[in-house]
Amino acid sequence: MLLTPPEADAVEARIGALEARTGVEVVTAVVGRSDAYPEIPWKAFALGVVFAALVVVALDYLQPEWAGAHATWLNLAPVLVAGAVSALAAPVVPEYGRLYLDHVRSAREVRQYAQAMFVDRRLFRTRARNGVLVLASLYERHVEIVADIGFDRRVDAAAWASVIDAMMPRLREARPAAALLVAVERIEVLLVERGFVGNAGGGELANRPIDGEGAQ
């Protein structure tokens, strides 16, 4: 689990207070990742091979007496080993694997994951079409907000982006619960400013944060 029970309790309670005040339906989610990114180990392997090859070439240049009958194998072995170690490390060490992440692609994957979750969990089935999903994807360090059509005329993309911006420092610190709490607080302030009041529903969607590994 990515949230401890006390953290999930705190987010759930805060969402309940928001919904009572504004009448909207807020769903929060935190997932480990939004895609498997199978290309990352190959990128890591390639970089490991290139780096090791450069080291071998430099050593051969600095130590020409290494040349001999087994020079080819002595040069090839460390190159392949370095590539393999790099490829194996990328999937299991997030900080290292993230170096090979295409940020344009990862943002697109998180967006698609959030949209699919919104549909799969039928978050559009509120009476006032006022459901909103806030999804934080930890591996990509990216947040997406998917809002139903009930917000279209009063909350624009820039307003939702301001909520995401407020969340990002906590997400970069690997504090997803704190990021979600900031999101709920900012959304409440935003919706009150835009005239949402607690008479348009509430209680139609679960307030407990969705907590899962995400894509495998």
N, C-alpha and C positions, 0 to 999 in steps of 0.2 A: 504493500500500500504506500502511496506517495504522500498521503496525509495521515497524521495520527488521529485517533478518535477525538481527543480534545480539540484539535484543529478543525476537523470536520464539524464538530458541534458548534464551534464559534462561527464558522461560515454559515451554517444552517440557520442559526439564531439571527444572524445579521440580515440574511435574506428575508426571513420572516418579518422583521421590522420594516425593511424596505417595502415589501409588498403591501403591508398594512397601511403604509403611508401613501404609496403611489398607485396601488391597484394593478401593477404590472406583474408579469411572471418572469422571474429571473432564474436561470439555471446556470450553474458553474460546473466546470469540468477541468481536471488536470490529468494529462496523459504523459507517459514516458517519451513517446515519439509518435509522429504521424505517418512515417513511412520507414521501411526497412533499409533503404538506400544501399542496395547490393553493390553499387559501383564503388563505394568508399574503400573496401579492402583492396580492390584492384588499383585504385589511385595510390593507396598507401604502399602497396607492393612496388609500383612503378617508381615512386619517389625514393623508396628504400634502395632499390637497385641502382638508380642514378647516383644517389649519394655515395653508396658503397663503391661503385665503379670509379667515381672521381677520386675517392680516397686511395683505391688500389693503383690508379694511374699515377697519382702523386707519389706514392711510396715507391713505385717502380722507377719513377724519374729520379727520386732522391736516393734510392738504393739499387742501382743497376746490377749489383752483384747477385740480386735475388733471381735473376733470369737463369733458367735451366730447363732440364727435361720436363719437370713437373710444374713449370711456371703457369701454364694455362689453367690447370686444375687448382693450383694455389690461388690464382686470381679469381677464378669463377666461383669457387665455394663461398668465400665471404660475401660476394655480391648477392648470390641466391639466398644465403642465410639472412642477410640484412633485409632483403625484400620480404622474405617469409615472416620474420619477426615484426616488421612494420605492418604487414597485412593482418597478422593475428592480433596485434595490439589495437588496431583501429576500431573493431567492433566492441571491445571490452573496456576500453579507456575512453569515455565520452569526450574528455578534453582534447585527446589526440585525434579521435575520429572526426570531431567537429572542424578540424583544420581543413579537411577535404570536402566539407559540405558546400554545395552550391546554394548560396543564400536566396537566389531568385527561385530556384526550384523548391527549396525547403519552405519558403513562404507560400508557394502555390500548393504544396502538399498539405500544409496545416490548414489552409483555407478550405481545400476540398474535404479534409477530414472533418472539420467543423460543420460544413454544410451537410455532409452525409449523416453526422450525428444528429443534427437538427431534424432531418427528415426521418431517420431510422427510429428516433425516440418520439416522433410525432409531436414535436414541440410547437407545431403550427396549429394544433387542435384546440387552442384557447378560444373562448367565446368572442373576445374582443380582438383577437389576432395580435396580442400584445406580449408574446413570449420573446425572450432574448437569451441567447446562449453566449457565455463567456468561456472560451476554451484556452487553457495555457498548455503548450506543448514544451516539455522541459528540454529535450535533446536539442531542438531547434532554437530554444529560447525565443519563442514567438507566441504571440497571442492573437486570436481572432475572435471577433464579435459578430454573431449572426442574429439579426433582429427581424421580426416579422413585420408585415405591412402596416400594422397599427402604429408604427413609429414614423412612417415615411414622411409625413408632412411636418413633424415637429422636431425630429432628431436627425441631423444629417451625418454624413460620413466623417466630417471633421470633428463633430462632437464625440462620436464613438472612438475616434483616433486619440482624442485627449485622454480618454479612460485608459486606453492601451499604454500610452506614454507614461501615465502615472504608475502603472503596474510594472514596467520593465526593470527598474532598479532592483526590486525585490526578486523578480524572476532571474535576473543575472546572478543574484546571490544564492540561487537555489532555495528560495523561500516561497514556495507556491502558495501556502496558506496565507501568508502576509500579502502576496500579490492579489489573491482573490478578495481578501477583505478590503484592500484599497479599491479594487474595482467596484465592489458593492457600494462602498461609501461614495465614490465619485458618481456612480450611476444614480444613486438616490438624489444627490445634489443637483445633477443635471436634469433629472425628470421633474423634480419640484420646480426648478426654474422654468421648465417648459410647460408647466401647468397640469402635470399628471397628479391626480388625487386618488385617494383610496376608495373609489366607488366603482371601479371598472372590473372587479373580479378579485382574484387572489386565491391561492390555495388549489388551483387546478393542476399545477405541476409540482413535483417533489422539490423540496428545498435542500435536500441532502446533496452535497457535491458529488459529482461523478468522478470516480477515482480508478484509474486503470493504467495498464502498461501501454496501451495503444497498439499501433501496428507492430507486427512481428517480422 
